[in-house]
Amino acid sequence: MSELDKGAKLKSPDSFKGLVIIVIVMAHIFLATDRASGGVMPPYLQALYLGLMGFFIISGYFYRSRRGFKENFLKRFKQIVIPILVATATLPLFMYLYLNLLGYGLSFDDLICSIVWECGFGDPFLPVGGEIVDTSLAIVSYGNYYILTMVWGFLYFYAIADRVIDDFRKTFAAIAILLTIAVVVLFLFPVRIPTYPILGLMGASFMLFGAFLARQNYIEVMESVGKKKTFYLFPAVGLIAGIGMCYILPPGTGFDMYVFGDHGAFSAYPYFIEASLMFLPIIFIAYLLTKVSVLFTVLSTVGRHTIAILLLHPVVLKVMSAPFYEIELVWIMPSVAPMWFKLVAGVIAIAVCVIAGHYLGKLLVMIQGKLAKE
């Protein structure tokens, strides 16, 4: 790969993150709130939804072994856990007060329920795939499960990465072991464990796959695809095989409920393969979009604020819709809201989250800097 410009900044990852998070937010708005379809996506959309696993893959791709376990994990811990703590301390109370101001009449129990969900302890030990019981209109933690999963994923990944990533056989053996541990635990104890440590095993598996791709300089080669026309074969095969598998073994969209398909815990294996296959065409589409400067600017800007969007978009959407429509339990937006309202609300929510993420990020950096000096 000596002909590749190693000094050039890769554009595709930020574009990928922006593209996927926009798709996820819109899927929450248009599909997960569609009562008529029961909130169930068709298989081809389930395949696109698997792009969410790409955040794990990207994280593994940019892993560098120069740092030790402690330094790597503490860096990620500060990036991820501090925003969760801030969100937990502020968002449930804000939503509770806001909805009561509008006359929803929420009780103190609703506030406590929202805080519990924000911390990853909502409906603890609920049977896998079971219907959510303990809920509240004040709940705003639609994306927290994923961020908590990332924390666990980084913990597992950093503990083993340096021991396996230099040998592809060890890498895939580690992936198989992590997936098998998740399968065995869920087979023996088919319940949602608080804070999502089992999902973290899945996340670490995808991170290892990302580290494998990095050893092949996959994204670097992709961004110099003009020199290697045969490269188009990889995203093409990934797209056909990934969508084909999703029709045969639908992965569903219940990752947060520990549901990876229709075959119980064993669905974790095809789920990993499907998501890994779908990463190849989605990252390639993200690369093609970098060729359009306006789209790249939008996607890369959005992609740099994915944590803020995951944490804040349910709040922004509820704030916009509550004065006009009755907020419903579980659903992120009222199912009766017209399509135009959902679309406008989605665009505004993403924009607000990006702006908030930008300034809140600066504020957190400033606070961390002052604490470090002290």
N, C-alpha and C positions, 0 to 999 in steps of 0.2 A: 504493500500500500504506500510505497515511498512517493508515488506521484501525487498523493493527496496533500492538500494544504492543511497541515496540522494546526497552524496558528489561526486559521479562520474560525470565527464563531459560528456555530451551527444554528441555523434558523428554524429548522423543522420542529425541534422540541417545544419551543414557545408557541409556535403555530398549532402544533398538535394539542397542547394543553388548552389553548383558547378554543379551538374547534370542539373538543370533547366536552368541556365544561358548558359551552353554549348548548350543545345537543342535550346534555343531562338536564339543565335547567328547563329547557323547552319540553323535554320528555316528562318532567315532573308536572309541568303546567298543563300540557295538552293530553297526555296519555294516562298518567297516574290519577288524574281527577275525572276521567271519563267513566261515568257510572254505566253508560250503555254497554261498554265493552268490558266492564268489570275491572278496568285498570290493567288489562292484560295486553301486552304488545304482541304483534305478529312476529314470527321467528326472525324475519330479516331486520326488524327494528331491535329485537333482542340482541342480534349480532352486533349492531352498531352500539348498543348500550354497553356491550363488553369493553368498549373503548375506555371505560372508567378504570379498568385494570391497567391501562397503559401508563397511568401515573406511577404505579409501582415499577413498571418496566423501565420507564425513563429514569426513575431514582436509582435503580440498579445500574443503568447504563453509565451514569456519571460518577459511580463510586470510584474513589481513588484510595489505594491502600497505603498511601504515605502517612495518613493519620492512624492512630490506634483506635481500638474499640471505644474507649472512654471519650476521646475527643470527637469522634464521629457522632456518637450517640448524643452527647451533650449539645452539640451544635444543632442536631435535628430536634432535640427536646425543646430547646429554646425557640426554634422556629415554629413548632407545632403546638406545644403544650401551653405556652404563655397566651397565645390567642384564644385557646379553649378556656383557660381560666378567666380571662377577661370577659369572654362571651357568657360564661356561666354566671359571672357576678353581675352582669348588666342586662342581658337580653330577656331572660324570663321575667324579671321585675318590670322592665319596660313594656313588654307585651301584656302582662297582667294589668298594669295601670292604664294602658292605652285602651284595651278592650273594655275595661270597667268604665272608663270615661265615655265610651260609646254606648254604655248601657247593657253590656253583656252579663253583668252580675256574677263575675267569677268569685269563687271563694278562696280562702287562704290555702286550702288543699290543692287547688288548681296551680297556685304558684309553686308549692312544694313539688308537685308532680312534674312541672316543667323543669325545675332545677335538677330533679332526679334523672330525668331523661337527658338533660344537657351533660350530666356527668357519666352517662353510659350505663346507668343502672335501671333504665325503664323496663318494666315487666321482666324482672330477673328470673331466669330459669323457665321462661315461657317455652313450651314445646316448639321444636323447630317447625316453622310454617304455620304455627298457631295464630289465631286471631288476636290482635292487640286488645288487651282488657283495660289496663290502667292508662288512661289518656286524659288530655285536657286541651281546651282551645288555646291555652297559653303556651303549648309546646312549640319550640322553635328549632329543635335539634335534628333536623332532617339530614344534615351532612356530617354531624359529629361522629357517627358510627365509623365513617370512612377515615376520618382524621385519627380517631383512636386506633383503628386498625393499622394505620401507617406507623403509629408509635410502636405497637407490638411488632410489626413487620421489620422495622429498622432494628429493634432489639435483637431479634433472631438473626437477621441478615448480617449485621455487623459482627455478631458472635462467631460466624462460620465463614464469612466471605473470603478472608485471606487464606483460609485452608483449602479452598476448593476451586476458586475461579480461574486459576491458571491451568487447570486441566479440565477439558470439557466433560470427560467421563465422570470426574468427581462432582462437577457442577450438576449434571443431570441426575446423578445418584442422590445428591443432597436434595434436589427438587422432589424426587420420588419419595424420599424419606419424609420430608416435611408434609407432602400431600397425604402420605399414608398415615402419619400421626394424626392429622386433621380428620381423616376418614374414620380411623379407629375410635377416636374420642367421640365423634358425633354419632357413630354407630352404637357405642356403649351408653353414651349420655346425650340423647337427641334433644338438647335444650339450649337456649340462648344463654351463654355464659356472659355475665356483665363485663363491660369494657372491651369485649370482642377479641380475646387472646387467640381463639381458634382461627378467626378470620386473619389474624396476623400471620399465621402459618402459610395461608394462601398468599398473602401479600409478600412475604419473604421469598416464596417460590417464584413469583413473578419478578422480583428484584434480581434473583439469581439468573433468570432468563435474560433480563436486561444486561447483566454483567457479561453473559455469554455473547450477546450481540455486540457488546462493546469490544470484546476480544477479536471480533471479525470486522471491526470498523464499519458496522452496517450502515449507520446514518451518514458517516463520512462518504462512503461509496455512493449512497443514494443521492447525496447532494452534488456528486460529480457524475451523475448517471449518464451524461452525454458521452463519457469515455467508455462506458460499459453498457451497451444496449441490452445485453442479456439479463441485466438486473431487473428489467420489467417482469421477468418470470416470477420473481419472489412475491411481489404484491398481488399479482394475478392469481397465483396458486393459493395464496393466503385468503383472498376474497372468495374464490370458488369453494375451496375446502371449508373455510370457516362458516360461510352461510349455509353450505350443504349440511355440515354437522349440526348447525342450529335447527335445521328442519327435522333432522333425524332424532337429535337429542336436545330439545329446547332447553337453554340454560335458565330461562326465566329472568326476572328482575328482582329476585328476593335475596340478593347477596347479604343485605343487612339482617335478614331473618335466617341466615345460615342455610338458605335454599339455593342449590346449584343446579337443579333439574328435577326430573320426575323419578329418579332412582335413589332417593335418600342420600346418605353420606357418600356413596360411591360415585355420585354425579360430580364430585370434586375433580375427578380425573379428566373426563371430557370437558368440563368447564375450563380447566387450565389450558387444554389444547385449543379449544375454540377461541378463548381470549387471546392466546399467543398468536394464533393464525390471523385473527382480525386486526391485531396490532400492525401487521405488515402493510395491508392496504390503507389503513387509516393514517398511519404516519406518512405514507407516500402521498396521499391526498393532501395532507397538511403541507408537505414539501411543495407540491404543485401550486398550492395557494400562496406560497411565499413569492411566486413569480409576479403576482399582482400586488403592487406596493401598498395600495389602500387596504386590501384585505389583510395583508401581512401585518400592517401597522395595527389594525383593529384586533386581530387574533393574538398577536404577540403581547399587546397591552393587556388584553383579557387574561391571557395565559400566565402572566406574571402575578396575578392576584387570585389564583384558584382557591386558596384557603379562605380568603375573605368572602368569596362568592359562595363557597360551601356553607360557611357559617351564617352569612347574612341574608342570602336570597329569600329564605322562607319568611323572615321578619319583614323585609321590604314588601314582598308580595301580599302578606296579610295586612300590613298597614294600608296599602293602596286599595285593597278590595273590601276591607271591613266596613267602611262607611256606606258602601253601595250594595253589598250582598252579605247574606248571613254566613259567617264563617262556619265550616263544618269540621267535625272531629277527624283527625288523621290526615285529611286531604290538605294539600298545600294551598289550593285555591278553590273557591266555590265551583262546584261542577256545573251550576246553572249559568255561570258567566259566559257571555258570547265570545266567539273566537277572536274578534278584533280586540276585545278588552284583554284577553289572555296574552295576545301577541304584544300589544303595547306595554302591558305590565311587565312582561318578560324582558323586553328591551330596556325599559327604565330600570328594572331591578338589577340587571347586569351592570348598567352604567353607574348606578348609585354604589353598588358593591365595589366596583373598580376604584371609584373616587375615594370611598371610605377606606379601602385597603391601602391606597397610596398614602393617605395622610396618617392613618392609624399606624401603618408600618414605620413611617418616619418618627412618630411619637414614641413607639416602642423602642426603636433604636436609640433615641435620645435618652430615654429612661434607663435602658441597659448600660449606656455609656456612663451616665452619672453614677449608677450603682457600682460599676467597675472601678471608677476613680475612688469612690469611698472605700 
